[in-house]
Amino acid sequence: MGEMSSFQLGVIGALFLSVASSVSIVICNKALMSNLGFPFATTLTSWHLMVTFCSLHAAQRFHLFENKSVDMKTVMLFGILNGISIGLLNLSLGFNSVGFYQMTKLAIIPFTVLLETIFLKKQFSQQIKMSLLVLLLGVGIASVTDLQLNMVGTIISLLAIATTCVGQILTNTIQKRLNVSSTQLLYQSAPFQAAVLFVSGPLVDQLLTKQNVFAFKYSPIVLAFIILSCIISVSVNFSTFLVIGKTSPVTYQVLGHLKTCLVLGFGYTLLHDPFTERNIIGILVAIFGMGLYSYFCTQENKKKQSGDSLASQMKDHNETTALLGHQEKEGHEVKKAAKNSVV
């Protein structure tokens, strides 16, 4: 029971850290890009990952965590895949309308469920599927506005969905199968993610913004916000791996949509973004869907724990019965030997 309570506290802490850090970095980046005119999102992400790796390297040198070696080919492919998925998501936003980009993000959940069902043989109950549908409906109402389709944007969005889903599933799978922590996996994969984005970032950003990141005039206030964004990103990247490792890729995506609702709310209260009744209704529906998802997940976990406990008790009972039977058999053999010796 103590281990289970500790695990639950760890999950709650990871979820809270993920929400707090993600909402903070969205607000920071929105101020950086919208108010200060720094539009280079992909290049900024590469800086995030480099700062994350440097921070983890320093922590490892101070023995705050143990570096566990993992097959280099696996880590390299995993890091490159995650770097490509980030670049594709940014390209999707650049080549599509905001509404279609939001639909792309919404499609990640059902696509992840489909992949886990087909390749990992994972079962999702009807209640879980229903709660996810309610959640997606609410986020769609709150955030999706216009839907403008184009061939290039659609292809990029499909590739972004595929790479993001596979990357998040691998984050969970690699941690469990190779028995590595989220910190260890992030430490080893971050350099490869950063390298992909560091090379492709300026090109992607110039394609989307028609501006050169190296020709941008960096004022002290812009540099301050970039540094703040990089510091927060360490917590964002760490909590992402932590949440996926402790829960599942689907739960992480549900959490991501909670962040969307919170960002909409903070945007209205702090940045005075336009807010309509549709936004309010959508957020309420999404929160209701998240509540249903959390409730059904909790119920299923309780059933699983109860089943595991029952199976453990049955195993102990069978072992005890077998032991008693063995002892009884030995007793009969001793008595028989004694009888034969008397005769």
N, C-alpha and C positions, 0 to 999 in steps of 0.2 A: 504493500500500500504506500509505503514511504517513497519507493522508487517511482510509482505511478504519479503521486502528487508532485514530485520533483519534475517529472517529465511534463506534466500539465502546466506547471508554472513556467517551465522553459519555453513551451509553445506560446503561452500568453505573452511572455516577455518578448519573444521573437516577433509576434504579430504586432505588438505595440511599437516596437522599435522600427519595424518596417513602415507602418503607417505614419508615425511621427517624422521619420527621416524623409520619406517620399514626399509628403505634403510640404515639408520645409524646403526641399530642393526644388519642387515645382514652383513655389512662390518666389524663391530666390532667382531661378532661371527666367521666370516670367518677367520679373523686374529687370534682369540683365538684358533680355532680348527685346522686350516690348518698350520699356522706358529708356534704356541706355543704348539701344540700337545695335546690340551684338548678336547677329543672327546665326552664328556658326555652331549649330547644335552637335553635329557629328564630331568635329574637331574637339569641342568641349568635352564630349564623352570620352575621347581618347585620353585627354588630360586627367579626367576622373579616374580612369583605370590605371594610369601610370602612378598617380598619387596613392591610390589604393594599394598597389603592389609595393611601393616604397614604404608605406605605413606598416604593412604586414611584414615586410622584410626586417624593418626595425624591431617590430614586436617579436619576431622569431629570433633575432640576435640577442634580445633581452630575455629569451627563454619563456616568453608568455604563452607560446604554444609550440608543440613539437612538429617539425617538418617531416612528413611521411612520404617517402618516394612512391610515385605511381608511374605506371607504364607511360613513358614520354610520348609515344605515338597517340595514345588515348587522350592525354591531356592536351596535346597540340591540336588534334582534330576538334576536340571539344571547345577549346578556346577560339579557334578560327571560326567555328560554326556560330558561336555566340556573338563574335565580332561582326560577322556577316549579317546576322539577324538584326542587330542594332542599326547597321547601315541601311538595310532594306526597309525597316520601319520608318526611318527618317526620310528615305526616298519616297515611300508611300505617302507620307504627309505632304511632300513637295509636289508630287505628280497627281494627287487626288484632292478633292474637296475635303473640308474638315469633316463633313458628315460621313463621307465614304471611309475616311481614315478611322472614325469612331466605329463604323461597322466592321472594319478590319480587326480592330482590337476585340470587339464583341465575338467575332468568329473564332477567336483563339480557344475559348472554352469548349464549344461543341467539337471542334477539331481535335483538341487534346483528349476529350472523352472518347472519341472515335478511335484515335491511335492507341490509347491504353487498352481499350476493349479488344481491338484486333490483335495487337502485337504482344501485349502483356497479360491478356486474358483477365483483365480486371473487371469486376462486376459493379455496376452502378444501379442502385434501386430506383424504382419509379418515383419515390418521394424525392430523392436527390435530384433526379432529372427535372421534376416539376419545379423544385425550388430554384434550380439554375435557370429554367425558362422564365420564371417570374423575375428573377434578378436581371437577366438580359433585357427583358421587356422594359423594366424600370429605367435601366441605364440608357437604353435606346430612346425612350421618351425624353429623358433629361438632357441627353447630349447630342443625339443625331438630328441634324437640321436638313441641309440639302444633300442630295445624292446625285452627284454628277459622275457619269461613267466615262472612262476612256480606256482603250486597249492596253497601252503601256502601263498606266496606273493600276489596272486590274491585275496584270501579270505580276507586277512588283508586289502588290498586296498579297497575292496568293503565295508567292515565294517567301514573303515576310511571315505570313501565318505558319507555313510549313517549318521554316527554320526556327522560329520562336518556340513552337510546340515541341519539336524534337530536342532543342537545346534545354528546355525546362524539364522534360521527361528524363533526359540524360543526367541533368543535375541531381535529380532524386535517385536515379538508378545507380550512378557511379558511386555516390556517397554510401549507399547501402551495400552494394555488391563488393566494393573494394575496401569497405570499412574505413573510410576517411571522413574527417569532420568537414563542415562547411568552410572553416577557416583554411584548412589544408588544401582543399580543392580550389578555392578562390586564389590562394597564394600561388599555386602552380599554374593556373590557367590565365590569370590576369595579364601576364606579359604578352601572351599570344593574342588576346582580345585587344589589348592596347596597340600592339604592332599593326594589326589589320586596320584599325580605325585611324591610327596615326598616319599610315600611308594613304588610305582612301579618303579620310576625313576632309582634307582641304579640297580635293577634287569634287567630292559629293557636295560640299557646301558651296563651292563656286558654281557648280551646275545648278543648284537650287536658288542661290541668292544673287548670282552674277557679281559677287564681290570676292576679293582675295583676303583670306584671313591674315596673311602676313603683311598686307598693306593697310590693315585697319589701325586707326589711331587709338592707342590704349591710354586712356586717362586714368588717374589714380582711383577714381570711383569704380571704373570698369574693372581694373585689376583687383580691387578689394572684393567685388562681387564674384569674380572668377575664383579667387582664392577661397572665399566662403563656400561657393558651390562645390569646389574640389574637396574641401574638408567634410562637408555634409555627405558627399558621394561615397566616402569610405564606409559610413554607416549604412547607406542605401545598398551598396554592393554586398556588404557583409550580411545584412539582414535578409536580402533576397535569397542567397544561398542557404541561410539558416532556416528560413521559413519553408522553402521547397524541400530541404532535407528532413525537417521535422514533421512536415505534413504531406502535401502532395502538390503537383503542378496545378491541378484544378483549384485547390484551396488558395494557392497563391494568386491565381487569376481572379477569383472571387474577391480576395483582399484588394487586388488592383482596382476593381470597380468601386469598392468602398472608398479608396483614395480619390477616384474620379469625383464621387459625390462630395467628399470633403473639400476637394479643390474648388468645385463649383460654389460650395457654400462659403469658403474662405475668400474666393474671388469676389463674391458679392459683398461680404462684410468688410474686407480689408482693402480691396482694390476697386470696389464700386463697379464691378462688371454688371452688364444688364442681366436681369433675372426676371423670369416670367412664371405664371402659374404652371405652365407645362414643366418647367424645371423642377418646381416644388413637388408636383404630382409624381414626376419620374423618380426623383430622389426618394420619396416616401415608399413608392412601389419597390425600388431597388433595395432599400433597407429592410422592407418586409421579406423580400426574397432571400437576403443574407441571413435574416433571423431564422427563416425556415431551413436554410441550408445548414446553419450551425446546429439547430435543434436535431435535425435528422442525422447529421454526422455524429453528434453526441450519443443519440440513441443507438446507432449502429455500433459505435465503439464500445458502449456498455454491453451490448449483446455479444460482441466478439470477446470482450474480457470475461464475461460470464461463461461463454462457451469454452474459452481457454482454461478458465479455473475449473470447470466441470471435467474437462478432459484430463487436467492435471490430477484432480482428485481420483478419477477413475483409474488412471495409470498407477497412482500410489496404492489404491485399493487392490488392484490386480497384482502389483509387486508384493504387497503384504500377504495376500492370499497364497501366492506362489511360494513365498518364503515359509509361511506356516505349514503349507503342504509338504514342502521339502523337509522341514524339521520333523513333522509328524512321520514321514516316511523313514527318516533316519532313526526315529524312536522305535518304530516297528522292527526295523532291521536289527537294532541293538538287542531288543527283547528276544527276537528270534535266535540271534547268535547265542544269547545267554541260555536260552532253553536248550539249544543243541549241545552246548558245552555241558549242561547238567546231565543230559541223556548220555 
